[in-house]
């Protein structure tokens, strides 16, 4: 199943695109803590799932980090993801790209983009309006 299709299935099931709400409904514990230069990470302990989010970053970034780590939780449930270091999301690692794609598809729905059809905004500009970090709009699958 494509990541976009998987995201759409989750959104339909839970009735929201809010990653914090989806995590709660999936019994994933979200912890806010001082992680230094680390934005966040996902791990499991016994049968418990955790998303750790740096409490020193702004709320918009926390939302993207939560969506990214939620991507790991649903796409790679057995993998304890490596830390995202140096305040960056950019990675060539397949698991990280998949988690970023999940986050973008969750936080930037086709309906959100369609709402801007009468404007001259690019998808990148629309993405930034909706809190998607620069450069990630390229991961969005959208056909005009």
Secondary structure as GFF3:
##gff-version 3
##sequence-region A 1 144
A	DSSP	alpha_helix	3	14	.	.	.	ID=ss1
A	DSSP	alpha_helix	19	25	.	.	.	ID=ss2
A	DSSP	beta_strand	28	33	.	.	.	ID=ss3
A	DSSP	beta_strand	40	45	.	.	.	ID=ss4
A	DSSP	beta_strand	48	54	.	.	.	ID=ss5
A	DSSP	alpha_helix	59	75	.	.	.	ID=ss6
A	DSSP	alpha_helix	94	107	.	.	.	ID=ss7
A	DSSP	alpha_helix	110	114	.	.	.	ID=ss8
A	DSSP	alpha_helix	123	129	.	.	.	ID=ss9
A	DSSP	three_ten_helix	136	139	.	.	.	ID=ss10
###
